[in-house]
Amino acid sequence: MLESSFGLVFFLKTTSNDKKIKTVYFRITIDGIPKESSTKRKWDPARWDQKMERAVGSKEDAKSLNFFLDSLTLKINEIKTEMMYSGKSITAEKVMDQVLGRTAPKIKVLEEFQKHNDEMQALLGRGYAEGTLDRFTITKNHLTSFIKFKFKKDDYEFEDLSLEFVKDFEFYLRTVRNCSNNTTLKYIANFKKIVIRAIDKELLAKDPFKNFKSRKTKLVKKPLTTQELYELERHYFTTDRLNVVRDVFVFQCYTGLAYIDAYQLKRTDIKDGIDGNLWIMSERQKTNSTTNIPLLPQALNIIEKYKDHPLCVQRGTVLPVSSNQKMNEYLKEVAHLCGFPFTLNTHMARRTFGSTVTLNNNVPIHVVKELLGHASVKQTEAYAITEQASIGREMSLLNKKLNKKKPKISESDIAVLQRLEKEIEAIKKKYDVPLY
């Protein structure tokens, strides 16, 4: 805020029928916009110098008024300076509110967080997924518990947020809530979004995350190997519940569909492709990108198997997919019964498609990118985890190249070489010159 854009004037103004006595007013002007208010002090115009904007004379009442006006001037300048150095936008109305003590109610962190979640709730299906709302709801619950745990309060004021608050919240998540590094940083990132939103709304002057540093742990999320996928497809389960869950998972392995896209897949999304075969043609819920996936025989068999399933008929869907929570819960049973030393989850199927089913069978990565609906090849590279079979195959080819046997020289070739050597020796003797 430049000094030239700020103005402060004291003047007399008639506020009653008594023309001899007026009220002392002051006007604050910032960027050409004025705001004025009464000082509640009365004064005789005959004893007022408008050029000096002060009372004249040496009487005690004049000294008292001038001291008051000097103090008010100092206060206004202090408020303006504090606003300027805090990074807040300065307006005549804001300065006047502070002078008169009309401060706005303090904005609370959890209140603003709930506003954000309510807005997200209203936009479900129109830019936001329910899973995203769930993650922000959980983050708010953790933040609520932290504020009660650390400060014994029901909420916290935005203007009191600091780097120390952020670090304490991170420590709370890691210790009291026992969250892993990456899970902790996901909750911190969700909270940061609320803080950035508050800064944009000018509820907060400084970013408490400015010097916050963190690093996610790089996780190797392995897909199923070819052998593991083979065993899963052929395993017999005694309950229909687990057979259905296994089939949905295998369908994802051969289509690359995310859980929500498999859940919402309609019969109308199965269409004839350009090659005359059946394709999945739909939009991914997460990115709204178009998905075009040719259906492999394994996926077609599963579609055929469940075409008359009551739940599919009722919902008009291709598969009888249960909730994501139930799917992951049942997949743990499936992994245990198959003897896998790891836990299955719905996203592992998508990774299996991207790595084991496609890239491992020499499908070009740019094609896999399109099948997975990724925005860039860089996203797809995270799925390019080459399994042992692929490594073994490539190393075997390298071994053959490195240890390729040299062709054996025939006896006739040796005879020719010997004859040439004799002729060279004869020429050297005849001309008595060295040959190089």
C-alpha positions in Angstrom: 0.0 0.0 0.0 1.5 3.3 -1.1 1.4 6.4 1.2 -0.1 8.5 -1.7 -3.2 6.3 -1.7 -4.0 7.0 1.9 -5.6 10.1 3.3 -6.9 11.2 6.8 -8.9 14.4 7.3 -10.5 15.9 10.4 -13.4 18.3 9.9 -16.5 19.8 11.6 -19.9 18.7 10.6 -23.4 20.0 11.6 -25.3 17.3 13.3 -28.0 19.3 15.3 -30.1 22.4 15.1 -27.4 24.3 17.0 -25.4 26.0 14.3 -22.8 27.3 16.8 -21.7 23.8 17.9 -20.6 21.1 15.5 -19.3 17.6 15.7 -15.7 16.7 14.9 -15.6 14.0 12.2 -12.7 12.2 10.6 -12.5 10.7 7.0 -10.2 7.9 5.9 -9.6 7.6 2.2 -7.8 4.6 0.6 -7.5 4.2 -3.2 -10.0 7.0 -3.7 -12.7 5.3 -1.5 -13.7 7.3 1.6 -15.2 6.3 4.9 -16.1 8.8 7.6 -17.2 8.7 11.2 -17.9 10.9 14.2 -15.4 11.3 17.0 -18.3 12.0 19.3 -16.6 15.3 20.3 -18.4 18.7 19.9 -16.6 21.9 19.1 -17.1 25.6 18.3 -16.3 26.4 14.6 -14.9 29.8 15.7 -12.2 28.0 17.5 -11.3 25.5 14.7 -8.5 25.8 12.1 -9.5 23.6 9.1 -6.1 24.1 7.5 -4.4 22.6 10.6 -7.4 20.3 11.2 -7.1 21.2 14.9 -8.6 23.3 17.7 -7.0 26.7 18.2 -6.2 28.5 21.4 -4.3 27.7 24.5 -7.3 26.7 26.7 -7.3 23.3 28.4 -10.3 22.0 26.3 -8.5 22.8 23.0 -5.3 21.0 24.2 -7.5 18.1 25.3 -9.2 17.8 21.9 -5.9 18.2 20.0 -4.3 15.5 22.1 -7.3 13.2 21.4 -7.0 13.8 17.6 -3.2 13.2 17.7 -3.8 9.9 19.5 -6.5 8.9 17.0 -4.1 9.8 14.1 -1.4 7.6 15.6 -3.9 4.7 16.1 -5.1 4.9 12.5 -1.5 4.9 11.1 -0.6 1.9 13.4 -3.6 -0.1 12.1 -2.7 0.7 8.5 0.9 -0.2 9.0 0.1 -3.5 10.7 -2.3 -4.4 7.8 0.4 -3.6 5.3 3.1 -5.7 6.9 0.8 -8.6 7.6 0.1 -8.9 3.8 -3.7 -8.2 4.3 -5.5 -6.1 1.7 -6.1 -2.6 3.0 -9.4 -0.8 2.5 -10.9 2.3 4.1 -13.8 0.1 5.5 -11.4 -2.4 7.1 -9.3 0.4 8.8 -12.5 2.1 10.0 -13.9 -1.1 11.4 -10.7 -1.6 13.4 -10.7 2.0 14.6 -14.3 1.7 15.8 -13.8 -1.8 17.2 -16.2 -3.4 14.7 -14.0 -6.4 14.1 -15.5 -9.3 12.2 -16.0 -12.6 14.0 -12.9 -14.8 14.0 -13.1 -17.5 11.3 -12.7 -21.0 12.6 -10.7 -23.8 10.9 -13.2 -26.6 11.4 -16.1 -24.4 10.4 -14.4 -23.5 7.1 -13.5 -27.2 6.6 -17.1 -28.2 7.0 -18.2 -25.6 4.5 -15.7 -27.1 2.0 -17.1 -30.6 2.6 -20.7 -29.4 2.3 -19.9 -27.8 -1.0 -18.2 -31.0 -2.2 -21.3 -33.0 -1.0 -23.5 -30.8 -3.2 -21.3 -31.4 -6.2 -21.1 -35.2 -6.0 -21.3 -36.7 -9.4 -20.6 -33.3 -10.9 -16.8 -33.0 -10.5 -16.4 -34.9 -7.2 -16.5 -38.6 -6.3 -17.9 -40.0 -3.1 -14.5 -41.5 -2.3 -12.9 -38.0 -2.4 -15.5 -36.6 0.0 -14.9 -39.6 2.3 -11.2 -38.8 2.5 -11.8 -35.1 3.4 -14.4 -36.2 6.0 -11.8 -38.5 7.6 -9.2 -35.7 7.5 -11.6 -33.3 9.2 -12.4 -35.9 11.9 -8.6 -36.4 12.6 -8.2 -32.6 12.7 -11.1 -32.3 15.2 -9.6 -34.9 17.4 -6.1 -33.3 17.2 -7.5 -29.9 18.3 -9.3 -31.4 21.2 -6.2 -33.5 22.1 -3.6 -30.7 21.8 -5.5 -27.5 22.7 -8.6 -28.8 24.6 -10.8 -26.8 22.2 -13.7 -27.5 19.9 -12.2 -25.4 17.1 -9.2 -23.2 16.2 -8.9 -19.7 14.7 -7.3 -19.4 11.2 -5.2 -16.4 12.2 -3.5 -18.6 14.9 -2.4 -21.2 12.4 1.4 -21.6 12.2 4.1 -24.0 10.9 4.2 -25.4 14.5 0.5 -26.3 14.3 1.1 -28.2 11.0 4.1 -30.1 12.4 2.2 -31.0 15.6 -0.7 -32.3 13.5 1.7 -34.4 11.4 3.2 -35.8 14.6 -0.2 -36.5 16.0 -1.2 -38.5 12.9 2.1 -40.5 13.0 1.9 -41.3 16.7 -1.6 -41.1 18.2 -3.3 -42.2 15.0 -0.5 -44.5 14.0 -0.7 -43.5 10.3 2.0 -44.5 7.9 4.2 -41.9 6.2 2.2 -41.7 3.0 -1.2 -41.8 4.7 -0.1 -39.0 7.0 1.0 -36.9 4.1 -2.3 -37.5 2.3 -4.2 -36.1 5.3 -1.8 -33.2 5.5 -2.4 -32.5 1.8 -6.1 -32.4 2.3 -5.8 -30.0 5.2 -3.4 -27.8 3.1 -6.2 -27.5 0.5 -8.5 -26.0 3.1 -5.7 -23.6 4.2 -5.0 -22.5 0.6 -8.8 -21.9 0.1 -8.7 -19.7 3.3 -5.8 -17.7 1.9 -7.7 -17.2 -1.4 -10.7 -15.9 0.6 -8.4 -13.6 2.6 -9.2 -15.3 5.8 -5.5 -16.0 6.4 -2.6 -13.7 5.6 0.4 -16.1 5.7 0.7 -19.7 4.6 1.7 -21.9 7.5 2.8 -24.6 5.0 5.4 -22.3 3.4 8.4 -24.0 5.2 6.8 -27.4 5.7 8.8 -30.1 4.1 7.8 -33.7 3.5 8.6 -36.6 1.3 6.4 -39.6 0.4 7.8 -43.1 0.7 8.1 -44.6 -2.8 6.1 -47.9 -2.7 6.5 -50.7 -5.2 3.0 -51.8 -5.7 3.4 -55.1 -7.4 0.8 -56.7 -9.7 0.0 -60.3 -9.9 2.4 -62.4 -11.9 1.3 -64.5 -14.8 1.4 -67.7 -12.6 -0.5 -66.0 -9.8 -3.2 -64.8 -12.2 -3.5 -68.3 -13.6 -3.9 -69.8 -10.2 -6.5 -67.2 -9.2 -8.6 -67.8 -12.3 -8.7 -71.6 -11.7 -9.1 -71.7 -8.0 -12.4 -73.2 -6.8 -14.2 -71.5 -3.9 -17.0 -73.1 -2.0 -19.1 -70.0 -1.7 -20.7 -68.0 -4.5 -19.8 -64.8 -2.7 -16.0 -65.4 -3.2 -16.5 -66.7 -6.7 -18.2 -63.5 -7.7 -15.6 -61.3 -6.1 -12.8 -63.3 -7.8 -14.5 -63.0 -11.2 -14.9 -59.2 -10.8 -11.3 -58.9 -9.9 -10.2 -61.1 -12.9 -12.4 -59.0 -15.2 -10.5 -55.9 -14.0 -7.2 -57.7 -14.7 -8.2 -58.2 -18.3 -9.8 -54.8 -18.9 -7.8 -52.4 -16.6 -11.0 -50.9 -15.2 -10.8 -49.2 -11.8 -13.3 -50.4 -9.2 -15.8 -47.6 -9.7 -15.8 -48.0 -13.4 -16.3 -51.8 -13.1 -19.1 -51.1 -10.6 -20.9 -48.6 -13.0 -20.2 -50.5 -16.2 -23.6 -50.8 -18.1 -24.6 -53.2 -20.8 -25.0 -50.2 -23.1 -21.2 -49.5 -22.6 -20.4 -52.8 -24.5 -20.3 -51.8 -28.2 -19.0 -53.0 -31.5 -15.5 -51.7 -32.1 -13.8 -50.6 -35.4 -12.5 -54.2 -35.8 -16.0 -55.7 -35.5 -15.3 -57.1 -32.0 -16.9 -56.0 -28.7 -15.3 -53.1 -26.9 -15.9 -51.2 -23.7 -16.7 -47.6 -24.6 -17.4 -45.4 -21.6 -16.0 -42.6 -19.5 -13.8 -42.9 -16.5 -15.5 -41.4 -13.4 -12.2 -40.2 -11.9 -11.0 -38.1 -14.9 -14.1 -38.0 -17.3 -11.7 -39.3 -20.0 -13.0 -41.6 -22.7 -12.3 -45.3 -22.3 -12.0 -47.6 -25.3 -11.0 -51.1 -24.4 -11.2 -54.2 -26.7 -12.6 -57.1 -24.7 -10.3 -60.1 -24.4 -11.9 -63.6 -24.3 -11.4 -64.0 -20.5 -13.4 -60.8 -20.0 -16.1 -61.8 -22.5 -16.6 -65.1 -20.7 -17.2 -63.3 -17.4 -19.7 -61.0 -19.0 -21.6 -63.9 -20.4 -21.5 -65.7 -17.1 -23.3 -62.9 -15.3 -25.6 -61.6 -18.0 -28.7 -63.1 -16.2 -27.5 -62.4 -12.6 -30.4 -60.8 -10.6 -28.4 -57.9 -9.4 -27.1 -57.2 -13.0 -30.7 -57.3 -14.3 -31.9 -55.0 -11.6 -29.2 -52.4 -12.0 -28.6 -52.8 -15.7 -24.9 -53.4 -15.0 -22.5 -55.9 -16.5 -21.2 -57.3 -13.2 -22.7 -57.9 -9.8 -20.1 -55.7 -8.1 -20.5 -55.1 -4.3 -19.2 -52.0 -2.4 -15.5 -51.3 -2.5 -15.2 -51.9 1.2 -16.8 -55.4 0.8 -14.8 -56.2 -2.3 -11.5 -55.5 -0.5 -12.7 -57.4 2.6 -13.6 -60.5 0.5 -10.4 -60.2 -1.6 -8.4 -60.7 1.6 -10.2 -64.1 2.0 -9.5 -64.9 -1.6 -5.8 -64.2 -1.2 -5.6 -66.3 1.9 -7.4 -69.3 0.3 -5.2 -69.1 -2.8 -2.1 -69.1 -0.5 -0.8 -65.7 -1.7 1.7 -64.2 0.7 0.1 -60.7 0.1 -3.3 -59.0 0.3 -5.4 -58.5 -2.8 -7.2 -55.2 -3.4 -9.2 -53.8 -6.2 -6.5 -51.5 -7.5 -4.0 -54.4 -7.9 -6.2 -55.7 -10.7 -5.7 -52.5 -12.7 -1.9 -52.8 -12.1 -2.0 -56.4 -13.2 -3.6 -55.4 -16.5 -1.1 -52.5 -17.0 1.9 -54.7 -16.3 1.4 -58.5 -16.5 -1.3 -58.6 -19.1 -0.2 -55.9 -21.5 3.3 -54.5 -21.1 4.7 -58.0 -20.3 3.2 -59.2 -23.6 4.9 -56.5 -25.5 2.0 -54.1 -25.9 3.6 -50.7 -26.5 3.4 -48.4 -23.5 1.6 -45.6 -25.4 -1.2 -48.1 -26.2 -1.4 -49.2 -22.6 -1.7 -45.5 -21.7 -4.8 -45.2 -23.8 -6.3 -48.4 -22.5 -5.8 -47.2 -18.9 -7.1 -43.8 -19.7 -4.0 -42.0 -18.4 -3.3 -38.4 -19.2 0.4 -39.1 -19.8 2.9 -41.9 -20.4 4.6 -40.9 -17.1 1.5 -42.2 -15.3 1.7 -45.5 -17.1 5.4 -45.9 -16.4 4.4 -46.5 -12.7 2.6 -49.6 -13.9 5.6 -50.9 -15.9 6.9 -53.3 -13.2 8.6 -56.0 -15.2 8.1 -59.4 -13.7 10.8 -62.1 -13.3 9.7 -64.0 -16.4 10.2 -60.9 -18.5 13.5 -60.2 -17.0 14.6 -63.8 -17.5 13.6 -63.7 -21.1 15.5 -60.5 -21.9 18.6 -61.7 -20.0 18.5 -65.0 -21.9 18.5 -63.1 -25.2 21.4 -60.9 -24.0 23.4 -64.0 -22.9 23.0 -65.5 -26.4 24.3 -62.3 -28.0 27.3 -62.0 -25.7 28.3 -65.7 -26.0 27.6 -66.2 -29.6 30.1 -68.7 -31.0 32.5 -67.5 -33.7 32.2 -69.5 -37.0 34.9 -72.2 -37.4 37.5 -71.5 -40.2 37.5 -74.3 -42.8 40.7 -76.1 -44.0 40.4 -74.5 -47.5 40.3 -71.0 -45.9 43.4 -71.9 -43.9 45.2 -73.0 -47.1 44.3 -69.8 -48.8 45.7 -67.7 -45.9 48.9 -69.8 -45.9 49.4 -69.3 -49.7 48.8 -65.5 -49.3 51.4 -65.3 -46.5 54.0 -67.0 -48.8 53.3 -64.6 -51.6 53.7 -61.7 -49.3 57.1 -63.0 -48.1 58.3 -63.4 -51.7 57.4 -59.9 -52.6 59.3 -58.5 -49.5 62.4 -60.4 -50.5 62.2 -59.3 -54.2 62.0 -55.6 -53.5 63.7 -55.6 -50.1 61.1 -53.3 -48.6 58.9 -53.8 -45.6 55.2 -54.2 -46.3 52.7 -52.9 -43.8 
